[in-house]
Amino acid sequence: MPVATFDDDLRLAHVLADAVERTAVELFGSMDLKVSVTDEGALTTQATARLEELLRHQLQRTRPRDRVEGRVLEPTGQGDRCWVLDSLDGTANYVRGVPVWATLISLVVEDEPVLGLVAAPSLSRRWWAGRGSGAWTGRQLSRARQVGVSDTSVLEHASVSVDEVASWLFGPHGQGFAQLSDRVWRTRAYGDFWSHALTAEGATDVALAASMDRFQLSTLSALVREAGGRMSDPWGAEVVGPGTGEPTAVVVSNGALHDMVLGALAPSEGAQG
């Protein structure tokens, strides 16, 4: 039985990214950008809704039968194919003028992310992957190179990217995180999607996220998987698939280091509860 490919959907994902890029770049740093704070204390802006509207408009024209779920607007459509949109990942960076932000686009079929695209125009980079097609990076489809995770297998040689350092230090994995940071070669905080994209392309070996939701996970899990990496929560459980709904801490690695990282992060007895 032939394996389904998603090359046409990947090309569409790039079209979607093209459709929002100009607006996203124009609003970035604009005096017209309005910023507010959600009830949870997170920064938000009208750009998120505007970009999601543009993505949905394009999908309505090209994939009218597919479901669409986004961070801002209500879900639409029905069926086994669902486009999952995070129109602005890295909002805090976006509103402060830090160029580390991206649009995340994924396609989920029967609860499995089968493609993901990260479009970061301020970095002049995209990363994308489709099931069975490998992971790629470049400015566009016609000028791309295939990427894969690093072959680092010694923890003391590893480069680790981490976000929300305080959440790791003062959470259930605080002692383990401190020891891990002391053991590895270097620790940096590239943050948000960038940590995981860099691990997928082998520039870093491990990425730690204090909290990721399904809008981020759908895209990044597809990318990491096709690059040959591994993704789990800090206890080793799967974070993508049926029944995974709440935001969770995530460990991404090149695979070879994964169990070592989980072992290093393991909380001392009684710390988790």
Order of alpha helices (4+ residues) and beta strands (2+ residues): alpha-beta-beta-alpha-beta-beta-alpha-beta-beta-beta-beta-beta-beta-alpha-alpha-beta-alpha-beta-alpha-beta-beta-alpha
